[in-house]
Amino acid sequence: MTVSNQLNTVIVGTGKFTYEALSQWEQLPPGWSFAEVVAVATDSQDRVYVFNRGKHPVMVFDRDGRFLSSWGEGLFVRPHGILIGPDDAVYCADDHDHTVRKFTTGGQLLLTLGTRGQPSDTGVVHNDYRSIRRGGAPFNLPTNLALSPTSEMYVTDGYGNARVHKFSDDGRLLFSWGEPGSGPGQFNLPHGIAVGRDQTVYVADRENSRIQVFTHAGEFLTDWKDVARPTQIFIDAHDNVYVSELGWRAGLFSGVQPPPDPPGGRVSIFTRDGKLLARWGGGDTPCAVGDFFAPHDVWLDSRGDLYISEVTMSAGGNRGVVPSHCHTLQKFVRRSF
């Protein structure tokens, strides 16, 4: 990892994965706030869609941070994950509504997966993944969605379930896999997901602190353990795998014991085979520009710039662990190729 401060410019990363860190890149309308940003994505024009838990759930900015529009007011119970497809369709996971919905870029509803307000039966108690007794149908607190190259939808399901569900492009459930546990193909909070160009499926198995790798049919291939509670995954056009990691200093369930010398929140970049290429964050200054408290989502735009969202408040800011002004969204501008 490389972190430096040159003329008040914070540089992070290493080699061809070197970035300039920008905190408070966004230009919010007067009196507006994000509360906290749970997820972020860009469309084909590199407009940035910021999914947040404030009064305006979807805020849209240009790549320079100028505010363009908002939508979603009154639509969501609790925003959690966002994805924008190659056709610019916007998919939003609403964990407490137990749905994943597909919208136009202007917020017109196109498709709903799941039944609003009706969780499946998994035996979970108080939304605690450790109490899940069995894998269930879609959904019980779904977290994120990924698209395959042929437009099938894969959904991680999530805080109240221990499964991945695969849907056809028109919303038909094809199959599901996963049970609670720590063995191959089992999950302790499947939180993030991405699908490679070869249709390999990568799942952020957060509380098992690993990424599990599967075929498109849900067959276990391998897992990566050089991660610290991964939350989301993004795969670029060169098959590099970007991972946001919550780390061991934020968002811990009661009774969970971190490992010795636990890292904080960080971002890692791997090859498609799991070789580490770059990593930054995880330090003792989580509110400093370029460092992290609670990374929750990662997205790469067409120019190679990264956006990292953080659940700063719900992961500890609301209890005074970090100050209220700690960043919840950072942009990292690519400096080398």
Phi and psi restraints in degrees (value plus and minus 20) as a CYANA .aco file:
   2 THR   PHI    -142.9  -102.9
   2 THR   PSI     107.4   147.4
   3 VAL   PHI    -152.9  -112.9
   3 VAL   PSI     104.8   144.8
   4 SER   PHI    -163.9  -123.9
   4 SER   PSI     141.8   181.8
   5 ASN   PHI    -146.8  -106.8
   5 ASN   PSI      85.3   125.3
   6 GLN   PHI    -132.7   -92.7
   6 GLN   PSI      92.8   132.8
   7 LEU   PHI      31.7    71.7
   7 LEU   PSI      27.7    67.7
   8 ASN   PHI      47.4    87.4
   8 ASN   PSI      -6.9    33.1
   9 THR   PHI    -122.1   -82.1
   9 THR   PSI     103.7   143.7
  10 VAL   PHI    -111.2   -71.2
  10 VAL   PSI     100.5   140.5
  11 ILE   PHI    -129.8   -89.8
  11 ILE   PSI     111.3   151.3
  12 VAL   PHI    -149.8  -109.8
  12 VAL   PSI     146.8   186.8
  13 GLY   PHI      71.0   111.0
  13 GLY   PSI    -184.4  -144.4
  14 THR   PHI    -178.7  -138.7
  14 THR   PSI     132.3   172.3
  15 GLY   PHI      36.6    76.6
  15 GLY   PSI    -154.4  -114.4
  16 LYS   PHI     -94.1   -54.1
  16 LYS   PSI     -27.7    12.3
  17 PHE   PHI    -126.2   -86.2
  17 PHE   PSI      41.8    81.8
  18 THR   PHI    -132.6   -92.6
  18 THR   PSI     115.0   155.0
  19 TYR   PHI    -156.2  -116.2
  19 TYR   PSI     133.1   173.1
  20 GLU   PHI    -116.0   -76.0
  20 GLU   PSI     104.9   144.9
  21 ALA   PHI    -105.4   -65.4
  21 ALA   PSI     112.7   152.7
  22 LEU   PHI    -145.0  -105.0
  22 LEU   PSI      95.2   135.2
  23 SER   PHI    -122.1   -82.1
  23 SER   PSI     128.0   168.0
  24 GLN   PHI      35.8    75.8
  24 GLN   PSI      22.1    62.1
  25 TRP   PHI     -87.1   -47.1
  25 TRP   PSI     -52.3   -12.3
  26 GLU   PHI     -95.4   -55.4
  26 GLU   PSI     129.4   169.4
  27 GLN   PHI    -133.5   -93.5
  27 GLN   PSI      71.3   111.3
  28 LEU   PHI     -96.7   -56.7
  28 LEU   PSI     128.8   168.8
  29 PRO   PHI     -81.0   -41.0
  29 PRO   PSI     131.6   171.6
  30 PRO   PHI     -74.4   -34.4
  30 PRO   PSI     110.6   150.6
  31 GLY   PHI      64.3   104.3
  31 GLY   PSI     -24.1    15.9
  32 TRP   PHI    -112.8   -72.8
  32 TRP   PSI     134.1   174.1
  33 SER   PHI    -169.7  -129.7
  33 SER   PSI     142.3   182.3
  34 PHE   PHI    -103.9   -63.9
  34 PHE   PSI     -39.5     0.5
  35 ALA   PHI      44.6    84.6
  35 ALA   PSI     -94.9   -54.9
  36 GLU   PHI    -174.2  -134.2
  36 GLU   PSI     127.4   167.4
  37 VAL   PHI    -116.0   -76.0
  37 VAL   PSI      98.7   138.7
  38 VAL   PHI    -111.1   -71.1
  38 VAL   PSI     -46.9    -6.9
  39 ALA   PHI    -180.9  -140.9
  39 ALA   PSI     140.3   180.3
  40 VAL   PHI    -171.0  -131.0
  40 VAL   PSI     125.0   165.0
  41 ALA   PHI    -173.4  -133.4
  41 ALA   PSI     139.1   179.1
  42 THR   PHI    -141.8  -101.8
  42 THR   PSI     131.9   171.9
  43 ASP   PHI    -117.7   -77.7
  43 ASP   PSI    -188.6  -148.6
  44 SER   PHI     -87.2   -47.2
  44 SER   PSI     -37.0     3.0
  45 GLN   PHI    -121.1   -81.1
  45 GLN   PSI      -8.7    31.3
  46 ASP   PHI      42.2    82.2
  46 ASP   PSI       3.1    43.1
  47 ARG   PHI     -92.7   -52.7
  47 ARG   PSI     122.0   162.0
  48 VAL   PHI    -124.8   -84.8
  48 VAL   PSI     102.9   142.9
  49 TYR   PHI    -124.2   -84.2
  49 TYR   PSI      94.0   134.0
  50 VAL   PHI    -124.0   -84.0
  50 VAL   PSI      88.8   128.8
  51 PHE   PHI    -110.1   -70.1
  51 PHE   PSI      98.8   138.8
  52 ASN   PHI    -160.5  -120.5
  52 ASN   PSI     150.1   190.1
  53 ARG   PHI    -123.4   -83.4
  53 ARG   PSI       3.7    43.7
  54 GLY   PHI    -108.7   -68.7
  54 GLY   PSI    -184.2  -144.2
  55 LYS   PHI     -93.7   -53.7
  55 LYS   PSI     -37.0     3.0
  56 HIS   PHI    -144.1  -104.1
  56 HIS   PSI      68.6   108.6
  57 PRO   PHI     -82.1   -42.1
  57 PRO   PSI     -54.6   -14.6
  58 VAL   PHI    -137.8   -97.8
  58 VAL   PSI      89.3   129.3
  59 MET   PHI    -129.3   -89.3
  59 MET   PSI     117.3   157.3
  60 VAL   PHI    -135.5   -95.5
  60 VAL   PSI     111.8   151.8
  61 PHE   PHI    -148.3  -108.3
  61 PHE   PSI     137.6   177.6
  62 ASP   PHI    -101.8   -61.8
  62 ASP   PSI     155.6   195.6
  63 ARG   PHI     -87.9   -47.9
  63 ARG   PSI     -36.5     3.5
  64 ASP   PHI    -111.7   -71.7
  64 ASP   PSI     -15.7    24.3
  65 GLY   PHI      71.6   111.6
  65 GLY   PSI     -15.0    25.0
  66 ARG   PHI     -96.7   -56.7
  66 ARG   PSI     110.6   150.6
  67 PHE   PHI     -87.7   -47.7
  67 PHE   PSI     115.1   155.1
  68 LEU   PHI    -132.8   -92.8
  68 LEU   PSI     -66.9   -26.9
  69 SER   PHI    -188.9  -148.9
  69 SER   PSI     156.2   196.2
  70 SER   PHI    -167.8  -127.8
  70 SER   PSI     138.3   178.3
  71 TRP   PHI    -179.1  -139.1
  71 TRP   PSI     154.0   194.0
  72 GLY   PHI      77.2   117.2
  72 GLY   PSI     -18.3    21.7
  73 GLU   PHI     -79.2   -39.2
  73 GLU   PSI     104.0   144.0
  74 GLY   PHI      60.7   100.7
  74 GLY   PSI     -19.0    21.0
  75 LEU   PHI    -111.0   -71.0
  75 LEU   PSI     -46.5    -6.5
  76 PHE   PHI    -135.8   -95.8
  76 PHE   PSI     124.0   164.0
  77 VAL   PHI    -101.8   -61.8
  77 VAL   PSI     -73.2   -33.2
  78 ARG   PHI    -170.0  -130.0
  78 ARG   PSI      84.0   124.0
  79 PRO   PHI     -76.3   -36.3
  79 PRO   PSI     124.4   164.4
  80 HIS   PHI    -158.0  -118.0
  80 HIS   PSI     -70.9   -30.9
  81 GLY   PHI    -157.7  -117.7
  81 GLY   PSI     131.8   171.8
  82 ILE   PHI    -158.9  -118.9
  82 ILE   PSI     127.1   167.1
  83 LEU   PHI    -165.7  -125.7
  83 LEU   PSI     121.6   161.6
  84 ILE   PHI    -137.2   -97.2
  84 ILE   PSI     105.2   145.2
  85 GLY   PHI    -101.6   -61.6
  85 GLY   PSI     153.4   193.4
  86 PRO   PHI     -83.0   -43.0
  86 PRO   PSI     -41.0    -1.0
  87 ASP   PHI    -113.1   -73.1
  87 ASP   PSI     -10.1    29.9
  88 ASP   PHI      52.1    92.1
  88 ASP   PSI      -7.3    32.7
  89 ALA   PHI     -87.6   -47.6
  89 ALA   PSI     121.7   161.7
  90 VAL   PHI    -129.4   -89.4
  90 VAL   PSI     100.4   140.4
  91 TYR   PHI    -127.5   -87.5
  91 TYR   PSI     109.2   149.2
  92 CYS   PHI    -145.3  -105.3
  92 CYS   PSI     105.5   145.5
  93 ALA   PHI    -113.7   -73.7
  93 ALA   PSI     105.2   145.2
  94 ASP   PHI    -134.9   -94.9
  94 ASP   PSI      77.2   117.2
  95 ASP   PHI     -84.4   -44.4
  95 ASP   PSI     -64.7   -24.7
  96 HIS   PHI     -97.0   -57.0
  96 HIS   PSI     -30.5     9.5
  97 ASP   PHI    -113.2   -73.2
  97 ASP   PSI     -31.2     8.8
  98 HIS   PHI      41.8    81.8
  98 HIS   PSI      17.6    57.6
  99 THR   PHI    -158.5  -118.5
  99 THR   PSI     138.4   178.4
 100 VAL   PHI    -144.0  -104.0
 100 VAL   PSI     107.2   147.2
 101 ARG   PHI    -142.8  -102.8
 101 ARG   PSI     128.8   168.8
 102 LYS   PHI    -129.8   -89.8
 102 LYS   PSI     111.6   151.6
 103 PHE   PHI    -149.5  -109.5
 103 PHE   PSI     143.5   183.5
 104 THR   PHI     -95.5   -55.5
 104 THR   PSI     151.9   191.9
 105 THR   PHI     -85.1   -45.1
 105 THR   PSI     -37.8     2.2
 106 GLY   PHI    -116.9   -76.9
 106 GLY   PSI     -18.4    21.6
 107 GLY   PHI      77.5   117.5
 107 GLY   PSI      -7.6    32.4
 108 GLN   PHI    -100.4   -60.4
 108 GLN   PSI     108.4   148.4
 109 LEU   PHI     -91.5   -51.5
 109 LEU   PSI     111.3   151.3
 110 LEU   PHI    -133.1   -93.1
 110 LEU   PSI     -53.5   -13.5
 111 LEU   PHI    -180.0  -140.0
 111 LEU   PSI     123.7   163.7
 112 THR   PHI    -145.4  -105.4
 112 THR   PSI     107.3   147.3
 113 LEU   PHI    -122.4   -82.4
 113 LEU   PSI     112.7   152.7
 114 GLY   PHI      70.2   110.2
 114 GLY   PSI     151.7   191.7
 115 THR   PHI    -132.8   -92.8
 115 THR   PSI     104.0   144.0
 116 ARG   PHI     -76.9   -36.9
 116 ARG   PSI     107.5   147.5
 117 GLY   PHI      55.4    95.4
 117 GLY   PSI     -12.6    27.4
 118 GLN   PHI    -142.2  -102.2
 118 GLN   PSI      78.2   118.2
 119 PRO   PHI     -95.7   -55.7
 119 PRO   PSI     130.3   170.3
 120 SER   PHI     -94.7   -54.7
 120 SER   PSI     145.3   185.3
 121 ASP   PHI    -111.1   -71.1
 121 ASP   PSI      88.3   128.3
 122 THR   PHI    -143.8  -103.8
 122 THR   PSI     -23.1    16.9
 123 GLY   PHI      63.3   103.3
 123 GLY   PSI     -17.1    22.9
 124 VAL   PHI     -84.1   -44.1
 124 VAL   PSI     125.8   165.8
 125 VAL   PHI    -141.3  -101.3
 125 VAL   PSI     105.7   145.7
 126 HIS   PHI      34.8    74.8
 126 HIS   PSI      17.1    57.1
 127 ASN   PHI      38.4    78.4
 127 ASN   PSI       5.7    45.7
 128 ASP   PHI    -119.7   -79.7
 128 ASP   PSI      91.4   131.4
 129 TYR   PHI     -75.5   -35.5
 129 TYR   PSI     -45.6    -5.6
 130 ARG   PHI     -91.1   -51.1
 130 ARG   PSI     -34.8     5.2
 131 SER   PHI    -117.6   -77.6
 131 SER   PSI     -20.3    19.7
 132 ILE   PHI     -82.2   -42.2
 132 ILE   PSI     109.5   149.5
 133 ARG   PHI    -120.7   -80.7
 133 ARG   PSI     -41.5    -1.5
 134 ARG   PHI    -181.8  -141.8
 134 ARG   PSI     133.6   173.6
 135 GLY   PHI     -89.9   -49.9
 135 GLY   PSI     124.1   164.1
 136 GLY   PHI    -149.3  -109.3
 136 GLY   PSI    -199.8  -159.8
 137 ALA   PHI     -91.7   -51.7
 137 ALA   PSI     149.2   189.2
 138 PRO   PHI     -87.2   -47.2
 138 PRO   PSI     116.0   156.0
 139 PHE   PHI    -150.5  -110.5
 139 PHE   PSI     139.4   179.4
 140 ASN   PHI    -155.8  -115.8
 140 ASN   PSI      74.6   114.6
 141 LEU   PHI      43.8    83.8
 141 LEU   PSI      41.2    81.2
 142 PRO   PHI     -87.2   -47.2
 142 PRO   PSI     134.3   174.3
 143 THR   PHI    -135.9   -95.9
 143 THR   PSI     -70.0   -30.0
 144 ASN   PHI    -172.0  -132.0
 144 ASN   PSI     149.9   189.9
 145 LEU   PHI    -159.2  -119.2
 145 LEU   PSI     127.8   167.8
 146 ALA   PHI    -154.0  -114.0
 146 ALA   PSI     134.8   174.8
 147 LEU   PHI    -130.6   -90.6
 147 LEU   PSI     121.0   161.0
 148 SER   PHI    -102.9   -62.9
 148 SER   PSI     147.5   187.5
 149 PRO   PHI     -81.1   -41.1
 149 PRO   PSI     -39.2     0.8
 150 THR   PHI    -125.8   -85.8
 150 THR   PSI      -1.4    38.6
 151 SER   PHI      55.6    95.6
 151 SER   PSI      -8.3    31.7
 152 GLU   PHI     -89.3   -49.3
 152 GLU   PSI     132.0   172.0
 153 MET   PHI    -128.1   -88.1
 153 MET   PSI     110.8   150.8
 154 TYR   PHI    -134.0   -94.0
 154 TYR   PSI     108.3   148.3
 155 VAL   PHI    -141.3  -101.3
 155 VAL   PSI     108.3   148.3
 156 THR   PHI    -105.5   -65.5
 156 THR   PSI     115.0   155.0
 157 ASP   PHI    -164.1  -124.1
 157 ASP   PSI      78.0   118.0
 158 GLY   PHI    -196.5  -156.5
 158 GLY   PSI    -137.4   -97.4
 159 TYR   PHI     -91.1   -51.1
 159 TYR   PSI     -51.9   -11.9
 160 GLY   PHI    -133.5   -93.5
 160 GLY   PSI     -12.7    27.3
 161 ASN   PHI    -160.4  -120.4
 161 ASN   PSI    -199.6  -159.6
 162 ALA   PHI    -163.4  -123.4
 162 ALA   PSI      31.6    71.6
 163 ARG   PHI    -161.5  -121.5
 163 ARG   PSI     142.0   182.0
 164 VAL   PHI    -135.4   -95.4
 164 VAL   PSI     113.5   153.5
 165 HIS   PHI    -133.6   -93.6
 165 HIS   PSI     115.8   155.8
 166 LYS   PHI    -130.5   -90.5
 166 LYS   PSI     109.3   149.3
 167 PHE   PHI    -140.2  -100.2
 167 PHE   PSI     132.1   172.1
 168 SER   PHI     -90.9   -50.9
 168 SER   PSI     149.3   189.3
 169 ASP   PHI     -86.2   -46.2
 169 ASP   PSI     -38.4     1.6
 170 ASP   PHI    -119.4   -79.4
 170 ASP   PSI     -10.4    29.6
 171 GLY   PHI      76.8   116.8
 171 GLY   PSI      -9.0    31.0
 172 ARG   PHI    -103.0   -63.0
 172 ARG   PSI     112.1   152.1
 173 LEU   PHI     -90.1   -50.1
 173 LEU   PSI     103.5   143.5
 174 LEU   PHI    -112.3   -72.3
 174 LEU   PSI     -70.2   -30.2
 175 PHE   PHI    -190.6  -150.6
 175 PHE   PSI     149.8   189.8
 176 SER   PHI    -154.7  -114.7
 176 SER   PSI     136.6   176.6
 177 TRP   PHI    -166.3  -126.3
 177 TRP   PSI     137.5   177.5
 178 GLY   PHI      94.9   134.9
 178 GLY   PSI     126.6   166.6
 179 GLU   PHI    -161.1  -121.1
 179 GLU   PSI     141.5   181.5
 180 PRO   PHI     -85.7   -45.7
 180 PRO   PSI     119.7   159.7
 181 GLY   PHI     126.6   166.6
 181 GLY   PSI    -192.4  -152.4
 182 SER   PHI    -143.7  -103.7
 182 SER   PSI     -11.1    28.9
 183 GLY   PHI    -103.7   -63.7
 183 GLY   PSI     157.8   197.8
 184 PRO   PHI     -78.2   -38.2
 184 PRO   PSI     109.1   149.1
 185 GLY   PHI      59.1    99.1
 185 GLY   PSI     -20.5    19.5
 186 GLN   PHI    -120.8   -80.8
 186 GLN   PSI     139.4   179.4
 187 PHE   PHI    -155.6  -115.6
 187 PHE   PSI     123.3   163.3
 188 ASN   PHI    -138.9   -98.9
 188 ASN   PSI      65.4   105.4
 189 LEU   PHI      55.9    95.9
 189 LEU   PSI      54.2    94.2
 190 PRO   PHI     -86.2   -46.2
 190 PRO   PSI      91.5   131.5
 191 HIS   PHI    -130.6   -90.6
 191 HIS   PSI     -52.4   -12.4
 192 GLY   PHI    -159.8  -119.8
 192 GLY   PSI     142.6   182.6
 193 ILE   PHI    -178.4  -138.4
 193 ILE   PSI     127.9   167.9
 194 ALA   PHI    -169.5  -129.5
 194 ALA   PSI     135.0   175.0
 195 VAL   PHI    -145.5  -105.5
 195 VAL   PSI     107.8   147.8
 196 GLY   PHI     -98.1   -58.1
 196 GLY   PSI     153.9   193.9
 197 ARG   PHI     -84.3   -44.3
 197 ARG   PSI     -45.9    -5.9
 198 ASP   PHI    -109.7   -69.7
 198 ASP   PSI      -9.6    30.4
 199 GLN   PHI      52.3    92.3
 199 GLN   PSI      -7.9    32.1
 200 THR   PHI     -87.7   -47.7
 200 THR   PSI     118.3   158.3
 201 VAL   PHI    -127.7   -87.7
 201 VAL   PSI     106.5   146.5
 202 TYR   PHI    -132.6   -92.6
 202 TYR   PSI     105.0   145.0
 203 VAL   PHI    -139.2   -99.2
 203 VAL   PSI     106.8   146.8
 204 ALA   PHI    -100.5   -60.5
 204 ALA   PSI      79.2   119.2
 205 ASP   PHI    -109.0   -69.0
 205 ASP   PSI      63.7   103.7
 206 ARG   PHI     -78.6   -38.6
 206 ARG   PSI     -76.3   -36.3
 207 GLU   PHI    -100.4   -60.4
 207 GLU   PSI     -27.8    12.2
 208 ASN   PHI    -108.8   -68.8
 208 ASN   PSI     -22.1    17.9
 209 SER   PHI      32.0    72.0
 209 SER   PSI      34.6    74.6
 210 ARG   PHI    -177.2  -137.2
 210 ARG   PSI     142.4   182.4
 211 ILE   PHI    -129.1   -89.1
 211 ILE   PSI     104.7   144.7
 212 GLN   PHI    -118.3   -78.3
 212 GLN   PSI     121.7   161.7
 213 VAL   PHI    -137.3   -97.3
 213 VAL   PSI     111.1   151.1
 214 PHE   PHI    -152.1  -112.1
 214 PHE   PSI     140.9   180.9
 215 THR   PHI     -94.4   -54.4
 215 THR   PSI     152.1   192.1
 216 HIS   PHI     -85.6   -45.6
 216 HIS   PSI     -35.0     5.0
 217 ALA   PHI    -115.5   -75.5
 217 ALA   PSI     -13.0    27.0
 218 GLY   PHI      63.2   103.2
 218 GLY   PSI      -3.4    36.6
 219 GLU   PHI    -106.9   -66.9
 219 GLU   PSI     108.5   148.5
 220 PHE   PHI     -85.6   -45.6
 220 PHE   PSI     113.2   153.2
 221 LEU   PHI    -129.9   -89.9
 221 LEU   PSI     -72.1   -32.1
 222 THR   PHI    -187.5  -147.5
 222 THR   PSI     158.6   198.6
 223 ASP   PHI    -161.5  -121.5
 223 ASP   PSI     136.7   176.7
 224 TRP   PHI    -133.4   -93.4
 224 TRP   PSI     111.9   151.9
 225 LYS   PHI    -135.9   -95.9
 225 LYS   PSI     -16.5    23.5
 226 ASP   PHI    -107.3   -67.3
 226 ASP   PSI      33.1    73.1
 227 VAL   PHI    -161.2  -121.2
 227 VAL   PSI     137.7   177.7
 228 ALA   PHI    -141.4  -101.4
 228 ALA   PSI      70.4   110.4
 229 ARG   PHI      35.3    75.3
 229 ARG   PSI      48.3    88.3
 230 PRO   PHI     -86.5   -46.5
 230 PRO   PSI     122.6   162.6
 231 THR   PHI    -131.8   -91.8
 231 THR   PSI     -56.1   -16.1
 232 GLN   PHI    -175.0  -135.0
 232 GLN   PSI     142.1   182.1
 233 ILE   PHI    -155.8  -115.8
 233 ILE   PSI     120.2   160.2
 234 PHE   PHI    -154.3  -114.3
 234 PHE   PSI     115.3   155.3
 235 ILE   PHI    -135.3   -95.3
 235 ILE   PSI     106.0   146.0
 236 ASP   PHI    -109.3   -69.3
 236 ASP   PSI    -198.3  -158.3
 237 ALA   PHI     -88.1   -48.1
 237 ALA   PSI     -34.4     5.6
 238 HIS   PHI    -123.0   -83.0
 238 HIS   PSI      -7.2    32.8
 239 ASP   PHI      48.2    88.2
 239 ASP   PSI      -1.0    39.0
 240 ASN   PHI     -96.4   -56.4
 240 ASN   PSI     122.4   162.4
 241 VAL   PHI    -133.2   -93.2
 241 VAL   PSI      96.6   136.6
 242 TYR   PHI    -120.8   -80.8
 242 TYR   PSI     111.7   151.7
 243 VAL   PHI    -150.1  -110.1
 243 VAL   PSI     107.4   147.4
 244 SER   PHI    -110.4   -70.4
 244 SER   PSI     116.2   156.2
 245 GLU   PHI    -145.7  -105.7
 245 GLU   PSI     105.0   145.0
 246 LEU   PHI     -86.4   -46.4
 246 LEU   PSI     -49.1    -9.1
 247 GLY   PHI      54.2    94.2
 247 GLY   PSI    -188.4  -148.4
 248 TRP   PHI    -136.0   -96.0
 248 TRP   PSI       1.3    41.3
 249 ARG   PHI    -140.1  -100.1
 249 ARG   PSI     -16.5    23.5
 250 ALA   PHI    -163.5  -123.5
 250 ALA   PSI     126.9   166.9
 251 GLY   PHI      44.1    84.1
 251 GLY   PSI      10.4    50.4
 252 LEU   PHI    -101.1   -61.1
 252 LEU   PSI     114.3   154.3
 253 PHE   PHI     -89.6   -49.6
 253 PHE   PSI     131.5   171.5
 254 SER   PHI     -76.9   -36.9
 254 SER   PSI     111.2   151.2
 255 GLY   PHI      69.9   109.9
 255 GLY   PSI     -29.3    10.7
 256 VAL   PHI     -97.0   -57.0
 256 VAL   PSI     107.0   147.0
 257 GLN   PHI    -121.0   -81.0
 257 GLN   PSI     100.4   140.4
 258 PRO   PHI     -92.1   -52.1
 258 PRO   PSI     141.7   181.7
 259 PRO   PHI     -93.4   -53.4
 259 PRO   PSI     150.8   190.8
 260 PRO   PHI     -81.0   -41.0
 260 PRO   PSI     123.5   163.5
 261 ASP   PHI      28.6    68.6
 261 ASP   PSI      36.8    76.8
 262 PRO   PHI     -90.8   -50.8
 262 PRO   PSI     113.9   153.9
 263 PRO   PHI     -94.2   -54.2
 263 PRO   PSI     134.8   174.8
 264 GLY   PHI    -105.6   -65.6
 264 GLY   PSI    -183.1  -143.1
 265 GLY   PHI     -84.6   -44.6
 265 GLY   PSI     123.0   163.0
 266 ARG   PHI    -177.5  -137.5
 266 ARG   PSI     153.0   193.0
 267 VAL   PHI    -144.6  -104.6
 267 VAL   PSI     115.3   155.3
 268 SER   PHI    -148.1  -108.1
 268 SER   PSI     129.4   169.4
 269 ILE   PHI    -145.2  -105.2
 269 ILE   PSI     108.0   148.0
 270 PHE   PHI    -143.8  -103.8
 270 PHE   PSI     141.2   181.2
 271 THR   PHI     -93.0   -53.0
 271 THR   PSI     150.3   190.3
 272 ARG   PHI     -83.4   -43.4
 272 ARG   PSI     -37.0     3.0
 273 ASP   PHI    -119.9   -79.9
 273 ASP   PSI     -14.8    25.2
 274 GLY   PHI      74.2   114.2
 274 GLY   PSI      -8.8    31.2
 275 LYS   PHI    -101.9   -61.9
 275 LYS   PSI     109.0   149.0
 276 LEU   PHI     -91.2   -51.2
 276 LEU   PSI     108.7   148.7
 277 LEU   PHI    -126.2   -86.2
 277 LEU   PSI     -56.7   -16.7
 278 ALA   PHI    -181.3  -141.3
 278 ALA   PSI     134.2   174.2
 279 ARG   PHI    -179.4  -139.4
 279 ARG   PSI     121.0   161.0
 280 TRP   PHI    -171.4  -131.4
 280 TRP   PSI     146.6   186.6
 281 GLY   PHI      73.6   113.6
 281 GLY   PSI    -182.9  -142.9
 282 GLY   PHI      59.0    99.0
 282 GLY   PSI     -12.0    28.0
 283 GLY   PHI    -110.7   -70.7
 283 GLY   PSI    -182.9  -142.9
 284 ASP   PHI    -117.9   -77.9
 284 ASP   PSI     -13.1    26.9
 285 THR   PHI    -145.0  -105.0
 285 THR   PSI      48.1    88.1
 286 PRO   PHI     -83.5   -43.5
 286 PRO   PSI     -40.7    -0.7
 287 CYS   PHI    -116.1   -76.1
 287 CYS   PSI     -19.2    20.8
 288 ALA   PHI     -93.4   -53.4
 288 ALA   PSI     129.2   169.2
 289 VAL   PHI     -79.1   -39.1
 289 VAL   PSI     109.9   149.9
 290 GLY   PHI      72.7   112.7
 290 GLY   PSI     -34.1     5.9
 291 ASP   PHI    -124.8   -84.8
 291 ASP   PSI     159.9   199.9
 292 PHE   PHI    -162.6  -122.6
 292 PHE   PSI     130.4   170.4
 293 PHE   PHI    -123.0   -83.0
 293 PHE   PSI     -70.2   -30.2
 294 ALA   PHI    -166.3  -126.3
 294 ALA   PSI      49.0    89.0
 295 PRO   PHI     -78.8   -38.8
 295 PRO   PSI     114.6   154.6
 296 HIS   PHI    -145.8  -105.8
 296 HIS   PSI     -45.1    -5.1
 297 ASP   PHI    -172.2  -132.2
 297 ASP   PSI     132.7   172.7
 298 VAL   PHI    -158.5  -118.5
 298 VAL   PSI     117.4   157.4
 299 TRP   PHI    -166.3  -126.3
 299 TRP   PSI     124.8   164.8
 300 LEU   PHI    -137.4   -97.4
 300 LEU   PSI     110.1   150.1
 301 ASP   PHI    -110.0   -70.0
 301 ASP   PSI    -196.7  -156.7
 302 SER   PHI     -88.8   -48.8
 302 SER   PSI     -38.1     1.9
 303 ARG   PHI    -117.1   -77.1
 303 ARG   PSI     -16.5    23.5
 304 GLY   PHI      69.4   109.4
 304 GLY   PSI     -13.5    26.5
 305 ASP   PHI    -101.0   -61.0
 305 ASP   PSI     123.6   163.6
 306 LEU   PHI    -123.4   -83.4
 306 LEU   PSI     125.6   165.6
 307 TYR   PHI    -143.4  -103.4
 307 TYR   PSI     109.7   149.7
 308 ILE   PHI    -143.6  -103.6
 308 ILE   PSI     102.4   142.4
 309 SER   PHI    -119.4   -79.4
 309 SER   PSI     135.1   175.1
 310 GLU   PHI    -157.4  -117.4
 310 GLU   PSI     117.9   157.9
 311 VAL   PHI    -109.6   -69.6
 311 VAL   PSI      45.7    85.7
 312 THR   PHI     -82.1   -42.1
 312 THR   PSI     -62.6   -22.6
 313 MET   PHI     -95.3   -55.3
 313 MET   PSI     -74.5   -34.5
 314 SER   PHI     -89.3   -49.3
 314 SER   PSI     -40.5    -0.5
 315 ALA   PHI    -107.7   -67.7
 315 ALA   PSI     -18.8    21.2
 316 GLY   PHI     133.5   173.5
 316 GLY   PSI     -41.5    -1.5
 317 GLY   PHI     -82.4   -42.4
 317 GLY   PSI     -51.1   -11.1
 318 ASN   PHI     -94.2   -54.2
 318 ASN   PSI     -26.1    13.9
 319 ARG   PHI    -133.1   -93.1
 319 ARG   PSI      -9.3    30.7
 320 GLY   PHI      61.3   101.3
 320 GLY   PSI      -8.2    31.8
 321 VAL   PHI     -86.3   -46.3
 321 VAL   PSI     -58.7   -18.7
 322 VAL   PHI    -150.1  -110.1
 322 VAL   PSI     137.1   177.1
 323 PRO   PHI     -88.3   -48.3
 323 PRO   PSI     137.8   177.8
 324 SER   PHI     -84.4   -44.4
 324 SER   PSI     -41.3    -1.3
 325 HIS   PHI    -107.3   -67.3
 325 HIS   PSI     -18.0    22.0
 326 CYS   PHI     -80.7   -40.7
 326 CYS   PSI     118.7   158.7
 327 HIS   PHI     -81.4   -41.4
 327 HIS   PSI     126.6   166.6
 328 THR   PHI    -139.7   -99.7
 328 THR   PSI     -24.0    16.0
 329 LEU   PHI    -171.5  -131.5
 329 LEU   PSI     111.1   151.1
 330 GLN   PHI    -153.4  -113.4
 330 GLN   PSI     124.9   164.9
 331 LYS   PHI    -129.3   -89.3
 331 LYS   PSI     119.9   159.9
 332 PHE   PHI    -142.4  -102.4
 332 PHE   PSI      92.3   132.3
 333 VAL   PHI    -106.7   -66.7
 333 VAL   PSI     104.9   144.9
 334 ARG   PHI     -84.3   -44.3
 334 ARG   PSI     109.6   149.6
 335 ARG   PHI    -125.3   -85.3
 335 ARG   PSI     -38.3     1.7
 336 SER   PHI    -166.6  -126.6
 336 SER   PSI     135.4   175.4
